[in-house]
Amino acid sequence: MCILFVNLSREFIIKDMNITDCSDREIVKVLVARNKISQKKLIKMIEEKTNKEIPVKTFSDKLWRNNMRVR
């Protein structure tokens, strides 16, 4: 099972998870649902961490193609 959450200092935490068992969409869906945030809010948080702008359409396309990169 995929369990992801964002702590109070806005760090992405992976717990009890074999990331290879989940698609990118599943990971994002769990992250959004568990933290009660929107996908747009998640994108803004990622933008703050990476200092790069991410268009919503690009993010969505990467999810559907299962083409996200995790650093």
C-alpha positions as CSV (number, residue, x, y, z in Angstrom):
1,M,0.0,0.0,0.0
2,C,1.2,3.5,-0.8
3,I,1.3,5.9,2.2
4,L,2.6,9.4,1.5
5,F,2.1,12.6,3.5
6,V,3.4,16.1,3.9
7,N,4.6,17.1,7.4
8,L,4.2,20.5,8.9
9,S,7.5,21.7,7.5
10,R,6.2,20.7,4.0
11,E,8.5,17.8,3.6
12,F,7.2,14.8,1.6
13,I,7.4,11.7,3.7
14,I,7.1,8.2,2.3
15,K,6.1,5.6,4.9
16,D,5.4,1.8,4.5
17,M,5.7,2.1,0.8
18,N,7.3,0.2,-2.0
19,I,7.2,2.9,-4.6
20,T,7.7,0.5,-7.4
21,D,4.3,-1.0,-6.7
22,C,2.4,2.2,-7.4
23,S,1.9,4.3,-10.5
24,D,2.6,8.0,-10.4
25,R,-1.2,8.7,-10.4
26,E,-1.7,6.4,-7.4
27,I,1.0,8.1,-5.5
28,V,-0.4,11.6,-6.1
29,K,-3.9,10.5,-5.4
30,V,-2.9,9.1,-2.1
31,L,-0.8,12.2,-1.2
32,V,-3.6,14.5,-2.1
33,A,-6.3,12.5,-0.3
34,R,-4.3,11.8,2.9
35,N,-3.3,15.4,3.3
36,K,-6.6,16.9,2.3
37,I,-5.0,19.2,-0.3
38,S,-5.8,19.9,-3.9
39,Q,-3.6,18.9,-6.8
40,K,-3.0,22.6,-7.5
41,K,-1.8,23.0,-3.9
42,L,0.5,20.0,-4.3
43,I,1.9,21.6,-7.5
44,K,2.6,24.9,-5.7
45,M,4.4,23.0,-2.9
46,I,6.6,21.2,-5.5
47,E,7.3,24.5,-7.2
48,E,8.4,26.1,-3.9
49,K,10.8,23.1,-3.3
50,T,12.2,23.1,-6.8
51,N,12.0,26.8,-7.7
52,K,10.6,25.8,-11.1
53,E,7.2,26.6,-12.5
54,I,5.0,23.6,-13.3
55,P,2.0,24.1,-15.5
56,V,-1.0,22.1,-14.3
57,K,-1.5,20.5,-17.8
58,T,2.1,19.3,-17.8
59,F,1.8,17.8,-14.3
60,S,-1.4,16.1,-15.3
61,D,0.1,14.8,-18.6
62,K,3.0,13.3,-16.7
63,L,0.7,11.6,-14.3
64,W,-1.3,10.0,-17.1
65,R,1.8,8.8,-18.9
66,N,3.3,7.6,-15.6
67,N,6.4,9.8,-16.4
68,M,7.2,11.6,-13.1
69,R,10.7,11.8,-11.8
70,V,11.4,11.7,-8.1
71,R,14.6,13.2,-6.6
